[in-house]
Amino acid sequence: MKYRILLLLLLVTSCSKHPSLPTSFTEVNETPHIFPDYVDVMVPPNIAPLNFLVDDVEDVVAEIKSQASRVTFGGKKNKMQIDEKEWHELLAEAKGKSLSVRVYTKKDGKWLAYKPFSIDVAEEDIDPYVSFRVLPPTFVGYDELSIRQRNLTSFEETTIYNNRQISHGLEGQCINCHSYQNYGTSNMMFHTRMQNPGTMIVSDGELIFVNLKTDGMISAAAYNSWHPHLPIIAFSTDHTMQSFHTRDITKVEVMESASDLVIYDVKKNRVQVVLNDSTEWELFPSWSPDGKYLYYCSAHYEYHQGYEDTDELLKNYKQLQYNLYRLSFDADSMAFGEPELIYDARSKNRSAVQPRVSQDGRYVLFAEGPNGLFHIWHTSAEIEILDLQTGELLDTKAMNSSLPESYPSFSSNDRWIMFESRRDDGNYTRTYFAYFDKQGKVHKPFMMPAEDPEYFRLLLRSWSRPELMKEPVRITPRQFYEKILTEPLKVSN
C-alpha cells in the first residue's frame, strides 16, 4: 500500500512540474499580457528563469520550445514558474537562436490559447552578479537601508551591508555609492553617513575605513568611479539639497549648490584636486575603460546674490542643466588635460548626467532629463547613447518608456545595458536589462527575473543604483560592521 502512495505522490509531483496542455481551448490571435513583460525580448544565455504571471485567470500553463526540445511548465494559479535546471538547458540549446513560448490560461472553467511569442537568446552572457541599494518609500529617512547582491543566473540573494546593524532610533546611518573596480570585488567601496561616517574601501581584499574630507574640500567625497587598473578613485565633492514640489508631478528636486572633482590615491592615502571652479558644478566622474580619460558632467551657474544662496537657487533650479565633458589623464605624471565638451545637452534645453563609457571606448551611455541631476524623479528622463565616432545619438526608443529611466551602465562585454526605471508603477525603481548589439542597436528591455513573478509588485522598496559584477562580494556584513566601528583614517593633500 505504501508503494502505491509513493507512486501516486511521484505522479502528482511530475504533473505539477510538467502539466498537460489543454485539449479543448479557444484560439486568441494575440500574444498574452504577462507580467513582467517578457514578450519578444532578447536575453543572455545565462539568465535566471523568466517567471511571469497572467492577471485575472485561474490557471496558466505554457509550452516552451527550442529547436531540440519542448517542455511544458505550470505554477501556482496564475503564476508561471519555470524549473531552473531545465530552463538553463533550454537556453543552452537556443543560444544564438530563439525560444518559442505559447501560453494557455483558464478562466471560468474555459481555456484560451494565445499566439506564441519569442524569447531570443543572445550569444553573449551578462556579468553574473548585480548589487543594488534597497530603499523604503521616503525622502528624508534612512533608518532602513541595505546594499544587497543577486546572482543573475539564479535567484540567490544576499546582504553586503545593512545599516540596521548600527542604526539606533533617530541616530540613523545612511549608506550609499557602492562601486567596484573593473567589475571585480577585490577593490570596492561604499560611503556611510551620519552615524559612524566615513568611506569603506576594500583594497586588494583589505578593509580600510577613511574620512575622505580635507580642509580644502567642499564636503566629504561623494559620487565616485574607480580607475580601471590603478588604485585611484575619482570623486565629486558636493553640497546637496532637495526641495519638494506641491503641484508638479515631480515629487522632489535634488540639487547641488556647489561641486568639485578630486581623486583619491588608495595606497598613498592622498587626495588631489582635479577641478574646483566655483562657477562650474562638476559631478558623476567616470573613467574610460582604458584609463586615459575621466568623463564627468558639469553645470555652469554664477550666483548673483551670494555664494551658495539657496533661496536664489530654488528660484532658478531649472537653469541647472549639465553637459558632458572629459579630461585626458596621464598616469605617469598624474596630470589632467583641459576640459573637453563632448555633448552639449544645455543647447537642447536638457541635462545629461551619469556618463558610462563602453569597453571599446566608442559609446557614452548617460541619463538625460529636463534639468538637474536626479533624473529618476523626472518623468521625461531617458537613457541616451552618444557615438563618439559620429558625434550622434543612437536610437534608444526601444529601451525608454513614458516614465523615468536613470543610472545606466554597460556590461563588461558591452552587449548589455542595465538601468533603473519607474515604468511599472511610477513610484518604485526596478532594474532592467537591454541587449545592445554590435551594430549599435538597442533591443526591448526586460525586468530583473524573480522567483515569484509577483515579487516586484508587492515589494514596497526601490532597487536603487544597480552595479554589475563578475563575482560576489565575499567580505561579510559582520566584517564591514566591525571595521565601521573603528576610527576612520584621515587623508592628506
Salt bridges, closest charged atoms under 4 A:
GLU27 OE1 - ARG102 NH2 2.35
ASP37 OD2 - LYS444 NZ 3.01
ASP55 OD1 - ARG457 NH1 2.78
GLU63 OE2 - ARG70 NE 3.40
ASP83 OD1 - LYS17 NZ 3.73
GLU86 OE1 - LYS17 NZ 3.82
GLU86 OE2 - HIS18 NE2 2.92
GLU89 OE2 - LYS85 NZ 2.72
GLU144 OE2 - ARG461 NH2 2.94
GLU157 OE2 - ARG148 NE 2.70
ASP204 OD2 - LYS267 NZ 2.85
GLU253 OE1 - HIS245 NE2 3.05
GLU253 OE2 - HIS378 NE2 2.75
GLU280 OE2 - HIS300 ND1 2.78
GLU302 OE2 - HIS300 NE2 2.91
GLU308 OE1 - HIS239 ND1 2.79
GLU340 OE1 - ARG326 NE 2.95
GLU368 OE1 - ARG350 NE 3.43
ASP387 OD2 - ARG362 NH2 2.82
ASP395 OD1 - LYS397 NZ 3.88
GLU405 OE2 - ARG423 NH2 3.07
ASP437 OD2 - HIS443 NE2 3.02
ASP452 OD1 - LYS79 NZ 3.03
GLU454 OE1 - LYS79 NZ 3.17
GLU467 OE2 - ARG356 NH2 2.70
GLU467 OE2 - ARG465 NH1 3.29
GLU471 OE1 - ARG474 NH1 3.64
GLU482 OE2 - ARG478 NE 3.02
